[in-house]
Amino acid sequence: MNKLFLAAALAVVSIPAAATAQTPKAAPTIGDYVEAMRSTVGMVFEGGIQIRAVDAEDNTLVITVTGPDGWRADATPQQVSDALVTGFCETSPEFFRSSHITMRVDSIDLKAKTKGPVVADCPSGGA
């Protein structure tokens, strides 16, 4: 697994907290999370890993990442997803439990887009 991607994943782990601060009395919606993360689109992290898009598909938060040619060569879609989702779970362990929102991490390498798995809980089953 490309260790540079792990660094990029850890750089965006606090974003869900921004969405939870939107309305203290109401649970954040998928729109709140997308809006909170839109500011990260275009950010380039160590090693050239970049957040290309943040979107919603139904109740799934979809984060698309890209990097220099070959960055994903030794990583499966599951590993790419786990790297980013684990970061979210470390700083916002309640993300999946309180929001009932799922997440998918898509990745682009050598112009080929790969959809990641839809994740409904932290990779270890909890933080």
N, C-alpha and C positions, 0 to 999 in steps of 0.2 A: 504494500500500500504506500502510496506517495506521501511521505511525511509532511511535505509542503501543504498538501490539502488539509491535513489535520490542523496545521497552524491557521489556515484560513477559516476552517470551521470554528475554531475556538474564538476567532476574532468577532464572530457575529452572534455568539451565544446569548448575549443580553438583550437582544431585540425583542423577544416575547414579553419581557417586562414592560417595555414601552406600550405595548398594546393593552396590557392589563391595567395600566394607569389611566386609560382613557375615560372610563365611567366606573367609579367605585361601586355603584349599586348594581350594575348589570355585568353579566359575564361578557367578555370580549367576543366579538363575532369574527368570522373569517375575514370580513372586510377590515376590521380593526387591525388584525395581524398583517394583512397585505399592505395596508396604509403605513403601518409602523415600519415595515421592512422596505418599502419602496425607496427610501433614502440610501439603501445599501446597493441598489442596482448601479453597476458601473464601477464599484469599488474594486480595486486590484490589490490583492494581498501578496505576501511573500511567495516568491516562485511563480508569479504571474497568474495565480488562481483568481478568477473574477466572478462576481455574481452578475449573471447576464439578465435574469428576469425573476420577478416575484409575482405570482398570479394565484388565482383561486379556480379550482374546478369543483363545482358543487361545494362540499364542505372540506375540501382538501387544499392545504397550503402547498403550492408547487414552487420550489426554488430551483432555478436552473443555473448551473455553474459551468464555467469553461476554463481553459488554461492553455498553456503552450502545447504545441503538437507533441503527442505522446504522453501527456501527463497522467492519463488514466489507463495506460497500457497494462499495468500489473494489478489493477483494481477491478473488482466486480461491481455491478450496480449496487449490490447489497453493502459492500464495504464503503463505497462513496456515501451512501445514505447513512450508514451507521456512524461514520465520522462526523457528519453534520448534526444528526439527530442526537447523538451522545452529548455533544456540546450544549444543545438546548436543554437536555435533561439534567446536566450538571448544575446549571444556574437556575432553571425553571422546572423543577421536577413535577410541578402540578400542571404543566402545559397540557398534556394529553388528558389527564383526569378531570381537570376543571373546565376545559374548553370543549371537549368532545369533538375536536377538530383533528383530522388526520393530516399527514404530511407526506410529500413525495419529493425526492431530490433527483432531478434530471441532470444529466451531464453531457457536455459536448466536447468531443476530442476528434481532431482531424476532420472537422465538419460533420461528424456523425453524432446524432443525438441519441442517447440511450435513456429510456425512462427507468427510474428507480422504482422500488417496491413502495406500495402505500403502507405507511407506518401508523399504527394506532396506539402504540405505547413505546416507552423507552426500550432500546435494544435489549437490555437485560431484564425487561419486564417491569422495571421501575428504577428510579435513580438510586 
